[in-house]
Amino acid sequence: MNLSRRTFVAVVASAISTVCFAQPALPPRTISVEPSVSAPTEVAVAPMPARQLSERSAPIGTLDDIAFTEPNVTLIRSQPASQAFMTVRGVSQNRGIAPSVAVIVDGVPLLHEAQLGERLLQVESVEVTRGPSDALRGRGSLGGTVIIDTPGVPESFQMGLGLATLHSGGWETRLDAGAPIGEAGKLGYSASVLTSDTHGLIENTYLGSNSDPRRETAGRFRFAWQPTDRLHTETALYSSRMSGFAPYFTVVDDPNTVVPVRVNNSGMDELSVDQVSFKVDLSTPLGVFASISALADVEELAAGDDFDFLPRQESFLYSLTHLFDLAQSEYFDARSASQEFRLSSPEGSRIDWSAGAYYAQLDQFVSQSRLLDLGLGIAPVSRTLSPGLPSPQSGFRADDQANSTWSVYGGVDISLSERLALEASARRTREQREQTTRTPQEFLRPAPVGPQPTTGEVRNNAWSAWQPTVALKYEPSKNFRVFGRYSSGFRAGGFNQVGVAAFALTNGVLGIEDSFAPEESDTLEAGFDATFRDDKFSTALTLFDIRAHDVQYFIPLLANASQNVANLDRVTYSGFELQFGAKLMPALDLVAGYGLTDSEIKNAANPTHIGNEVPFNSHDTANVGIRYQRRVRPPYDPGGAGLSLLIRADYRRIGDTYWSPASLEARDPVNVVDFRIGIGGASWALMIWARNAGDTTYNAEFSPFEDRGLAVQAPPLQIGIDLSKSFSAN
């Protein structure tokens, strides 16, 4: 389904409408946070009231829960725990590639890609946009933006307690609280703390234990102070500690083959995330001034088996040496900071406008170690080489990275008439990259020809781009609108290992260079959304066409055991999202969505890639959610308020998914069903739920190399019971 550019421009011209700067055809969904701990996310099935297509009615725990119900949005979990890759309309990320989606929590962006896998606490509302939205939403939104809001300070003391038990023997506890301090409305807080231990779900058949246990503690504290009607300040703290096992890849012939995990080292994975932010909003005669400051510290250390991920005495290398197998260790330590200043139009202005400036800094140390597995265990390596036993060092790579970003932006929203509006915005971004080689010279493998890698070598480069957005909206009635939008996206380039281009050419691999280019895209969108029959039925359709240049993708090179980023010269994406909601009966609601993305590589360094799909693109997605909810009166209390009965089922289909520009065999479509059933009163709830209720077996990720690939098995069936209780001072 490749829409021609001319056809698409005609569609845009004929369907005059808009989405606010970077917002989608529909406004944000709202989440009613029930007192439940870890039950599957509920995508609300009520039809949209006034522009609201769907809601969610259970807590959002991670970005996985959000992606589960969004057409043309997928999230792939890999290893170690920090690796989470979100794809929107085929625009994705991978190892060494910056995120394609910006995630903003309470107006503050997550600063490091490892934070995409963190637990989300006290989620109140979620807005998912598709398409580039850098112009006003900030950097990193080449594919889209996820905007998450948490509850503000309640008017009186409120607290919620939750406990979940899992069929694997795992558990989770949660405490949420909030209250004003002193005079109501001036000072207050909200807080959430979660602890969990899943015990794992995927069995390591060699060790006779689960390969994926995860123990986690996370907390979020939000402190608000409003000394006057014109001044509002807010401080937010987030901290989490996670420990588990990794890696537990399997080596398979194709993405549809699932084999048991069989590694002789359970491994280790420790991830810590800390972020603090401070916001100030000040109303002045000129407009509303906002300052947003953030600091983040993210660190991860992981170690375990390496290729070919078999028990030591069954591995290929041991068959040659009769002594050792390979193991690995990965480490990074990242410190980030950002500052944004924004001035927007005063309330009640005839023209809405905003302008601002943004700066971000990232300092990061990264190391990758190859170790010898002598059967004595694995000692993780961070900055200092292994001293020898139990796992001698056989390879080591390390870099210091210093990256900075600055940008200026502005936008206007003009009502051309009562029914027609124009919105325009633009952002100028410059990203500076500096990388210093910290690998000791003895571990730097000489290149066959050309430049040679050297310890202490410093490389730097800078890329800049304009990112404009223009949108029109026409609203002939309060229940119907059409829109058209143009937007441009940008993702900075970066560096591979010095000399890797020569290794690649010597081994017949095309497209790998010592550095990779920035990625840019232009997107056209057009569509409509509408409600019918007193908002009992709702629907929305968005068509899109994307033209991208220098699309970045991940490619490993076995010749020197390197992980690299390469570019596809020219790629097109075209498709649509169709969503529907209905109130079928007073107690029965339905939502459904379907998204299709047809990608095609138009030009590439490797001519065999031309005409193929881009990596990580799922050709289509479909989701259906149905909810039955009503009040019931138990026999022992026929005259009482009764109890609330909830039955909910969600179906998700992910179509053919491609993993390489060579478009080797695609993963077959995946079908997953979640359900939950429960009963509750005014301040308590008891829920039984299941994720992947049909126990569908599939690989969540497949990384091809030569004629095989590394796979990560998706979680199987998970069943849980939640009991929760809320308290209030009222």
Secondary structure as the mmCIF struct_conf table of DSSP 4:
data_model
#
loop_
_struct_conf.conf_type_id
_struct_conf.id
_struct_conf.beg_label_comp_id
_struct_conf.beg_label_asym_id
_struct_conf.beg_label_seq_id
_struct_conf.end_label_comp_id
_struct_conf.end_label_asym_id
_struct_conf.end_label_seq_id
HELX_RH_AL_P HELX_RH_AL_P1 ARG A 5 SER A 14
BEND BEND1 ALA A 15 ALA A 15
BEND BEND2 CYS A 20 CYS A 20
TURN_TY1_P TURN_TY1_P1 PHE A 21 ALA A 22
BEND BEND3 ALA A 25 LEU A 26
STRN STRN1 ARG A 29 THR A 30
STRN STRN2 ILE A 31 ILE A 31
BEND BEND4 PRO A 35 PRO A 35
BEND BEND5 VAL A 37 SER A 38
HELX_LH_PP_P HELX_LH_PP_P1 ALA A 39 GLU A 42
STRN STRN3 VAL A 43 ALA A 44
BEND BEND6 ALA A 46 ALA A 46
HELX_LH_PP_P HELX_LH_PP_P2 PRO A 47 MET A 48
BEND BEND7 PRO A 49 ARG A 51
STRN STRN4 GLU A 55 ARG A 56
BEND BEND8 ALA A 58 ALA A 58
BEND BEND9 THR A 62 THR A 62
HELX_RH_AL_P HELX_RH_AL_P2 LEU A 63 ALA A 67
TURN_TY1_P TURN_TY1_P2 PHE A 68 THR A 69
BEND BEND10 GLU A 70 GLU A 70
TURN_TY1_P TURN_TY1_P3 PRO A 71 ASN A 72
STRN STRN5 VAL A 73 ARG A 77
BEND BEND11 GLN A 79 PRO A 80
TURN_TY1_P TURN_TY1_P4 ALA A 81 SER A 82
STRN STRN6 ALA A 84 VAL A 88
TURN_TY1_P TURN_TY1_P5 ARG A 89 GLY A 90
STRN STRN7 VAL A 91 VAL A 91
TURN_TY1_P TURN_TY1_P6 ARG A 95 GLY A 96
BEND BEND12 ILE A 97 ILE A 97
BEND BEND13 SER A 100 SER A 100
STRN STRN8 VAL A 101 VAL A 105
TURN_TY1_P TURN_TY1_P7 ASP A 106 GLY A 107
STRN STRN9 VAL A 108 PRO A 109
BEND BEND14 HIS A 112 HIS A 112
HELX_RH_3T_P HELX_RH_3T_P1 GLU A 113 GLY A 117
BEND BEND15 GLU A 118 GLU A 118
HELX_LH_PP_P HELX_LH_PP_P3 ARG A 119 LEU A 120
BEND BEND16 GLN A 122 GLN A 122
STRN STRN10 SER A 125 ARG A 130
BEND BEND17 GLY A 131 GLY A 131
HELX_RH_AL_P HELX_RH_AL_P3 ASP A 134 ARG A 137
TURN_TY1_P TURN_TY1_P8 ARG A 139 GLY A 140
BEND BEND18 LEU A 142 GLY A 143
STRN STRN11 GLY A 144 ASP A 149
BEND BEND19 GLU A 155 SER A 156
STRN STRN12 GLN A 158 LEU A 166
TURN_TY1_P TURN_TY1_P9 HIS A 167 SER A 168
BEND BEND20 GLY A 169 GLY A 169
STRN STRN13 TRP A 171 PRO A 180
BEND BEND21 GLY A 182 GLU A 183
TURN_TY1_P TURN_TY1_P10 ALA A 184 LYS A 186
STRN STRN14 LEU A 187 ASP A 197
BEND BEND22 LEU A 201 ILE A 202
STRN STRN15 GLU A 203 ASN A 204
TURN_TY1_P TURN_TY1_P11 THR A 205 GLY A 208
STRN STRN16 SER A 209 ASN A 210
BEND BEND23 SER A 211 SER A 211
STRN STRN17 ARG A 214 TRP A 225
BEND BEND24 PRO A 227 ARG A 230
STRN STRN18 LEU A 231 GLY A 244
STRN STRN19 THR A 250 VAL A 252
BEND BEND25 ASP A 253 ASP A 254
TURN_TY1_P TURN_TY1_P12 PRO A 255 ASN A 256
STRN STRN20 VAL A 261 VAL A 261
BEND BEND26 ASN A 264 ASN A 264
STRN STRN21 MET A 268 THR A 284
TURN_TY1_P TURN_TY1_P13 PRO A 285 LEU A 286
STRN STRN22 GLY A 287 ASP A 305
TURN_TY1_P TURN_TY1_P14 PHE A 307 ASP A 308
BEND BEND27 LEU A 310 LEU A 310
HELX_RH_3T_P HELX_RH_3T_P2 ARG A 312 GLU A 314
BEND BEND28 SER A 315 SER A 315
HELX_RH_AL_P HELX_RH_AL_P4 PHE A 316 THR A 321
BEND BEND29 HIS A 322 LEU A 323
STRN STRN23 ASP A 325 SER A 344
HELX_LH_PP_P HELX_LH_PP_P4 SER A 345 PRO A 346
TURN_TY1_P TURN_TY1_P15 GLU A 347 GLY A 348
BEND BEND30 ARG A 350 ILE A 351
STRN STRN24 ASP A 352 ASP A 373
BEND BEND31 GLY A 375 LEU A 376
BEND BEND32 SER A 382 THR A 384
BEND BEND33 GLY A 388 GLY A 388
TURN_TY1_P TURN_TY1_P16 LEU A 389 PRO A 390
BEND BEND34 SER A 391 SER A 391
STRN STRN25 GLN A 393 SER A 415
BEND BEND35 LEU A 416 ARG A 419
STRN STRN26 LEU A 420 THR A 437
BEND BEND36 THR A 439 THR A 439
HELX_RH_3T_P HELX_RH_3T_P3 GLN A 441 PHE A 443
BEND BEND37 LEU A 444 LEU A 444
HELX_LH_PP_P HELX_LH_PP_P5 ARG A 445 ALA A 447
BEND BEND38 PRO A 448 GLY A 450
TURN_TY1_P TURN_TY1_P17 THR A 455 GLY A 456
STRN STRN27 VAL A 458 SER A 477
TURN_TY1_P TURN_TY1_P18 LYS A 478 ASN A 479
STRN STRN28 PHE A 480 ARG A 491
STRN STRN29 GLY A 494 PHE A 495
TURN_TY1_P TURN_TY1_P19 VAL A 498 GLY A 499
HELX_RH_AL_P HELX_RH_AL_P5 VAL A 500 THR A 506
TURN_TY1_P TURN_TY1_P20 ASN A 507 GLY A 508
BEND BEND39 GLY A 511 GLY A 511
BEND BEND40 ASP A 514 ASP A 514
STRN STRN30 SER A 515 PHE A 516
STRN STRN31 GLU A 519 PHE A 532
TURN_TY1_P TURN_TY1_P21 ARG A 533 LYS A 536
STRN STRN32 PHE A 537 LEU A 557
TURN_TY1_P TURN_TY1_P22 LEU A 558 ALA A 561
STRN STRN33 SER A 562 MET A 585
TURN_TY1_P TURN_TY1_P23 PRO A 586 ALA A 587
STRN STRN34 LEU A 588 ASN A 603
BEND BEND41 ALA A 605 ASN A 606
HELX_RH_3T_P HELX_RH_3T_P4 PRO A 607 HIS A 609
TURN_TY1_P TURN_TY1_P24 ILE A 610 GLY A 611
BEND BEND42 ASN A 612 ASN A 612
HELX_LH_PP_P HELX_LH_PP_P6 GLU A 613 VAL A 614
TURN_TY1_P TURN_TY1_P25 PRO A 615 PHE A 616
STRN STRN35 SER A 618 SER A 618
BEND BEND43 HIS A 619 HIS A 619
STRN STRN36 ASP A 620 VAL A 632
TURN_TY1_P TURN_TY1_P26 PRO A 635 TYR A 636
TURN_TY1_P TURN_TY1_P27 PRO A 638 GLY A 639
BEND BEND44 GLY A 640 GLY A 640
STRN STRN37 LEU A 643 ILE A 654
STRN STRN38 THR A 657 THR A 657
BEND BEND45 SER A 660 SER A 660
TURN_TY1_P TURN_TY1_P28 PRO A 661 ALA A 662
BEND BEND46 GLU A 665 GLU A 665
HELX_LH_PP_P HELX_LH_PP_P7 ALA A 666 ALA A 666
STRN STRN39 ARG A 667 ARG A 667
HELX_LH_PP_P HELX_LH_PP_P8 ASP A 668 PRO A 669
STRN STRN40 VAL A 670 GLY A 680
BEND BEND47 ALA A 682 SER A 683
STRN STRN41 TRP A 684 ARG A 691
BEND BEND48 ASN A 692 ASN A 692
TURN_TY1_P TURN_TY1_P29 ALA A 693 GLY A 694
STRN STRN42 ASN A 699 PHE A 705
TURN_TY1_P TURN_TY1_P30 GLU A 706 ASP A 707
STRN STRN43 ARG A 708 GLN A 713
HELX_LH_PP_P HELX_LH_PP_P9 ALA A 714 PRO A 715
STRN STRN44 GLN A 718 SER A 728
#
